[in-house]
Amino acid sequence: MVIDRVSFSYETRDGRIEALSGISLTVEPGEFICCVGPSGCGKTTLLHLIAGFHKPTDGSMTLGGTPIRGPGSDRGVVFQQPTLYPWLTVAQNVAFGPKMRGLPKDEQKRRTQRYIELVGLQQFDRRAPYELSGGMQQRVAIARVLANDPTFLLMDEPFGALDALSRERLQEELLNIWRTTRPAIFFITHSAEEAVYLATRVLVMSPRPGRILLDKKVEFSQQVGAKPREVRTHPDFIAAREEIIERIYDSKPER
């Protein structure tokens, strides 16, 4: 994906708001990018532009050489709150996308089983969403997106509403899924620690209008088999986390 000098602004009762200004970014296949920054810096706006929910005011965006002109099955979105269909079972939720795309029934079944197993919910495939915990619902939401076989996964603070233990468990689940399926991921978070732990690159954005202040490569998500506590307490991890935090707090909004 290539984002070239993208800006985005919109009208309000109080005048025109410039949300993003001059964003340029290239995302390689299989990269895991975490985006952090102060509230209102345009993180979610940038995700919505990549998803095709909005169009840039200026600049261009392409995925695989094709201009992004709207939503597409090549991009899947996971929101902070699981947006599951309450009248469908877990399996039916996961199968919904392939079914709507008209895939053969055997392929629908194969994909549904694969991704339910991948998120560890094979014993809950006939349950309704309201019978699951918040963390389990978010696993279903991730499986439902993956069943569409996207090349790009967009995640807007997907673990933000969870307790600390569930959050850490789902971070491990997500890393396992990413290592297995290897989509490119654009992941928004307010947690510098979560960003450094999950990402291959961390972006720090400025206060509005959002610009990229820092684009830092990190390698902790590549440490397969390492214990999470050992990774998070390693001096290199702590140094990277503190660098991200410092850049966030040192950024100043334009006047």
N, C-alpha and C positions, 0 to 999 in steps of 0.2 A: 504494500500500500504506500502511496506517495501523497503527502499533503504538502501543497506548494503555496506558501504565502496566503494562508486562509485567514480571513477576518469575518466576524459576524456581529451584526448590530440589529437592534429592534426598537420599535417605537413604544413608549409608555405615555401615561397621562402627563408625566413630568418632563417629557422630552425623549430624545434618542439615547439609548444605552449601547455603548460599545462593549460587548462581552468578550470578544477575542480579537487579537490584533497580530497579524503577520506570523501565523503559526506555520512552520515548515518542519516536516517530519517524514522519515522513511522507515517503514516497519517491514522487516524481512519475514518470510514464512517461518512459523514456529517460534517467533520471539514472544516473550512474556513481558509486556510493558505495564508497569504500575505508575499511575499518575496521582500525585499528591499536590496539595496547595491549600491556602486558606479558603474558607467558605466564600462562595461568590466569585471565585477566580475563573470560572468557565470550564471546569473539568467535565461536568455533565453535558454542557453545551457542546463541547468537542466530541464527546461520545455520541450525542444525538446526530451530529453532522456525519460522523463515520457511519452510523446506522442508516442514514438517509432520511431521518425524521425531519430535518431542516436542510436548507440549502445555504451555502456560504454567501455572504454579501460580496466578498471578493475572494479571488484565488480559486484553486482547483483541487479536486480530490479524485484519485484513481485507485482501483483495486484490480491487480492483475492486468494493468494497462487499460482497463475499462472505466470511464467516468462514473462516479457514484451519483446517481440521479434520483434515488429513492431507496426504500427498504428492499432487501433481497435475501434469498435463502442462503447466500454465501456468507451472511453475517447474522449471528444469533445474539440476542440480548438477554441477560439475566439481571433483573432489577433487585433493589434492596429487599422488597417484600415479594415473596413468591406469588406469581400471578397464575395460579393453577385453576382449572375448571372444577368447582366443588361437586358438580354432578357426575364427574367421571372418576373412575378408579385411577390409581397410580399408573397402571399399564396403559389405560386408555389416554391419559394425559400425555404420556411419552409417545404413544403412537399417533397422536393427533396430527402432527406436521406431516409425516410420511403419508398418512391417509389423505389429507387435504391435497397433497401433491400428486395423488393418484398412483402411488407405487403399488406393485402387486402385493397381495395379502401376505405371501410368504416372506417378502422382503420387509414389510411392516413388522411382522412378528420377529424376524431375525434382529432387526435394529432395536426393537423394544426390549427384547431379552438381553441383548448385548449391553445396552446402556443402563438398564436397571441393575444388572450384575456389576457393572463398572462402578456404580455409586453405592453398591452394597445393600440394595433394597429388594432383593429377589423374594424375600419372605413376606413382603408387604405389597406385592403387585396388585392384589385385589382390594386393598384398603382404599377408603376415600381420603382425600387430603386432610379433612378435619380430624381424622384419627391419628395423624402423625404430629410429631414435634416440629418446632420451627426449623430446626436444622435438617430434619428429614425432608420437610417440604422443599427446602432450598436444594437438596440433592435431586429431588424429582424435577425441579425447574431446570437444573443443569442438564440432567439426562434428556429432558424434552428438547432442549436446544441442540444438544449433541446429536440427537436422532435425525436432525435435518442435515447432518454432515457439513457444517459450515467450515470455511477456511479461516474465518475470523470470529472470535468470541469476544463480545463486549459485556463487561460486568460492572455495574454501577453500585458500589458499596454492598456487594451481595451478602456480606457477613456482618454488616454494621448493626443489625438489630439483635444479634445473638449474644448469649452470655460468653464469657471468656473461654471456658472449656470447649463449648460447641464450636466457637470460632477457630480455635487451634486445631480441632479435629478436622473441620472442613478445609482448613488450609492444607493439611496433609492429603485429604481426599482430592482436592483440586490439583495439587502437584502430581499426584499419581495419575490422574486423568490426563493432564497436560503431557506428561512423559509418555503416556500410552498412545494418545490420539494426535498430539502435536499440532493443534491449531495455533495460529497467532492469537494472542490474548491482549486486550486493552482493559485494564482493571483499575477502577477508581477506588481510592481509599483515603481516609483521614489519618491513618496510622502509618508513621514512618517505619516502624518495626515490621508491620505486615508487608509493606512495599519491598523492603530490603530482603525479607525472607522469601518472598514469592518470585520476584522479578528477575529477568535477565538485564533489564534496563529500568531505571527509575527516572521519571520526569518530574521536576518541580516547577509549578506554574506560579506566576506572579499574581498579585491582586488585580482586579479588573482595571483595565482590559487585559485579559489573560495572555501572557507570553510564556515561552519556555525559558526559565532561568537556568536550569541545570538538566543535563541529559547524562546520567551516570550509569555505566555498566557495572553490574554486580554478578556474582557467581554462586551465591549460596544455594539457590534452587537447583544447581547442578550436582550437589553433594548427595548423591543417591546412597541411602543406607545410613547416613549420619543421623544421630539422635537429635531431635529438635532442640532440646535443652542445651546440648553441646554447641550447636550452631549459633543459637541466640546469645550465648554467653562468651563466644569467641571474641578476642580483642578486635579482629578485623571487622566482624559484624557490628560490634558496638561503635567502632569508628565510623563506619559507613552510615549507620543509623543517625549518629550525632551530626554528621555532615548534612544529611537531609533535613533534620530538624532545624539546624542553624540557618540553612538557606530559606526555609519557610518563614522563620521568625524574623530574619533580617530583611525580608522583602518589604517594600513600602508601596502603598497605593499611590497612583498618580493624582495630583491635585489639579 
